[in-house]
């Protein structure tokens, strides 16, 4: 298959391109910096430059003749939510998706991809305590929930042209980025511990399972609409902290109060303090099999610890 990946040089994008190439698919990458993308992704990937995803559509030549699009463009959510940052995070997701969908409309039917997979987030649900959350649960009412609902609405506009899947992704485990990368320094020093009491759930998922689920969603016609992209066995923050400390052979005795996170990240800290217990019901019903179901083996793999 010929599959296009936007945001191809990011953490998830590069893993997805690698998996597609290993499958023998023809990989097309969209990136703001074509030189960086060529160097990072290798000669086997067809690279097109999308320099300004919030103000210009992607090049038609990248879209034409593709079977599916995996859309991963977006400024990182894990940053301090200043007014400026909120505007940039919203624009990067909503406008890039809107421009991508509008470009699909301009293509001849024979050249149009049949599937659009748009990255989304479990933040759609807002704080839900220990409630198990399936894909039919309503959205929350905080900033992130509103952002994700609007983001998915932009993607759903492509439904008249293609099958649309919105992957509500959880906390992606990788030492190269995301929440785990921020946690590693204090834990390696023996200064890690549960956050804000540790009772909130962490909707974790291994990076390899994220890439595999994205490819599955792009190539399996039975998947449609929102899908939770989280490991089947969600754990509390306390359980996650203990597992990470065990893998690193360090104690996990230093609790982190909620106020400390607020000082560092402001309003964004609410997503760490609250969390969601999302379950990947639709992916599993469709036949997708997670490689990493338990958090300790997943952490050992991403950290290369036997």
N, C-alpha and C positions, 0 to 999 in steps of 0.2 A: 504494500500500500504506500501511497504518497501522503505523508502526514506533515503538516506545518505546526511548528511550536513557536509561539511568541514568548518573549522573555527567556530566550533559549540559553543565555549564559548565566542565569540565576541558579541558585541551589537546586531547586526542583527541575527547572528547565534543562540544565546540563545532564542531570540523572535520567530524565525522560528521553533526551536525544540519544544518550548512550544505550539505553535499553532498546529503543527503536532500531538503532543501527545494528545491534546484536541480533535482533529478530530478522534482519534483512530488509527492513522497510526503507523506502526512499525518504530521507529526512530533509525537510526544508525549515530553516531557522530564520526568525525575525529578531533583529537586535538593533539597539541604538548605535552600536559601534561594530561595523562589519569586520574591521581588522581584528578586533579582540575576539569576535565570534569565530572567525576563521582559525585563529591561533588556538583557541580553547577547544573547539569542537572537532577539528581535524578536516582533512581534505574530502572525506566522504559525505560531508554535509553541505547542502546548497544554502548559502547564506544570502539574505536580502536585508537591506538596511531600512529600518523604520525609526528615523531619527527623533521624531517628535510624536509619540503616540497619543498625546492629548490635543494635538492641533492639526494633524494631517492623517489621512487614511493610509493603511499599509499599501505597498506597491501591488498593483493588480497581478503582476507576473508571479508574485509569491503565492497568491491564492489560486490562480487558475490551474485546474486539473488536479487539485488536491482531493483526497478522499475524506480527510478530517482535519480539523483545526483544534489544537490544544492551546488555549489562551491563558497565559500566566503573567501578563504584564501588571505591575503595580508597585508603588512605593511601599516600603516595609511598614507594617502596622506596629511592630515592636519598637516604638520610639516615644519620646515624650510628646504628648498630644497638645502642642501649642495650637493656637488658632491657625497659624500658617501651615503647620504640619497636617492638621485635619483637612484643610482645603486641598493640599497636595495629594494626600492619600485618597480622598474622594475623587479628585479629578483624574488621577492616574488610573483608577479602576473604571469609573463610570464613562469617562470620555473615550478612553482607549477601546472599551467594549462597544460603545455606540458607533465609533468610527469603523471598527471592524465589521460590525453587523451591517452598517450602511454599505460597506464595500461588497459584502456578499450579494446584496440586492442588485448591484450593477453587473454582476457576472451572468453570462449566458447559462441557462440551466445545465447544459452538458459540461460546463467548466466549474460548476459550483460544488463545494464540498458538501457531503451528505450529513456530516456530523460536526457540531460545535461543542467542545468540552471547555467550560469556563471555570477556572479556579474560583472557589468561594471559601467560606470559613464557618466554623461552628459558632463563631461569635453571633451568627444570625439569631441564635436562641436566647441570648442574654443570660443573666445569672439564673440558674434553675436548681441550686442545691444538689441533693443526691437523687433527683428524679432521672430515671432513664429516658433519654430523649431520642425518639425516632424522627424520621424525616417529615412526618405530618404535624409535628409540634409547631405552634405559632411562633412568630418572631418576638424577640424581646423589645424593650423600649429605650435602650441606651444608644450611645453614638455608634458603636460598632454594629449593633443589630440593624439600625437604620441604614447604615452604609451598605451592609451585605444585602439587605432586602432590595435596595435601589440598584445595586450592582447586578443581582440576579435578574431583576426586571429588564435591564438593558440586554442581557444575554437572551432572555426568553423572547425578545422581539424577533430573534432569528428563527423562531419555530415555524414560521410560514415557509422557510427555505430549507430547514435542516432539522435533524434530531438534536435536541439541546440537552446537555447534562451539566449540572452545576455541582461541583465536588466541594462539599463543605468540609474543608481540611482542618485537622486539629493541630496539636503541637508536634512539629516534625522533628524527629531525632536525627541530629547530625552534629558532629563536632565543628563543622565548617560554618555554621550559622544558626540563627534562631535562638530559642530559649535555652537549649542545652549548652550552646557555646558560651552563653552568659553565665550559666551556673557552674561550669567546670572550674574556673580559677579558685573561687572560695572553697569548693568541695575538695579540690586537690590539696589545698592547704589545711584541710581538716576543719574548716570554718563554715561548712554547709549545714543545713537543717531545714525543717519544715517551715513553710511560709504562712504567716497569719493563722497559726493554729494547725494548719495542715489537713483540715477536714474536707476542703474543696477538691473536686475531681480534676484530674489532668487528662484531657482527651488526646493522649499521645498516639503517634504512629511512626513507624520506621520509614526512613526516606525511600528505601527500596520498594516498600509496599505502596507508597504514594505514587512513584513512577509507574509501577505495575498496574495500579488501579486507574490511573489516567489513561494508559494505553488500552486497558480492558474497556474502559468507558468509551474510548474513541472507536474501538473496533468491534464491540459486541452490541448488536442492534437491540438487545433486550433491555438495555439500561437507558433510562430517560428521566428527566426532571432532576430534582435535588437528591444527592446521595451523600450520606455522612462518610467521610474518609478518615476514620479513626480506627485504632485497633479494637478488636472485640472485647478485650479485657481492660476497661478503664480502671485506673487506680487513683487513690487519693494522693494529694500532694505529700502527705506524710509517708505513704507507701513508696511513692516515687523517690523521695529523698533517701529513704533507707536502702532502696535497690541501688541507687547511684553510689551511695557511700560504700556499699558492700562491693560493688564492682571495682571501685577505686581503692578499696582497702583502707578507707578512712572513716572516722566517726562522723555521725550526723547529729550532733548534739547542740548545735547553735541555732536556736529558732530565730527566724527573721520576722519582726513585727510588721504589720501592715503599714504603719506610719513610715517605716524606712523605705518601703517601695514607693510610697507617695512622694517622698522627698526626691527620689531618683527619677520617677517617671510620671508623676502627677496623675491625671485621670486615667491614663493607660494602665496603671497598676491594677485597676478594678478587674481586668480580665484575668489577672494572675490570682487575685485574692478570691474570686468567685468561681470561675471555671464552669465546665459543663460535663455531664456524664452522657455524652452522645454515643449511640450504638449504630454500627454500619449495617442496618437491617436490609436495605435495598441491594447493596453490593453483594451481601451474602446470599440473599434470595436469588440473585442473578447468576450465582455460581462462582463468584470471585473468591479465591482462597488466599487469606493472608499468610504470608511466610512467617511473620513474627506476631504471635498472639499474646505473649507474656513479656512484661517490661524488662525483667532482668536479662534474659537472653538477647533482647533487642539492644539494650545498652552495651552488653559485652561485645556485640558485633560492631556497632558503630564506633566504639572506642578501641576496638582491636585488642580486647582483654580476654584471655582464655578463661 
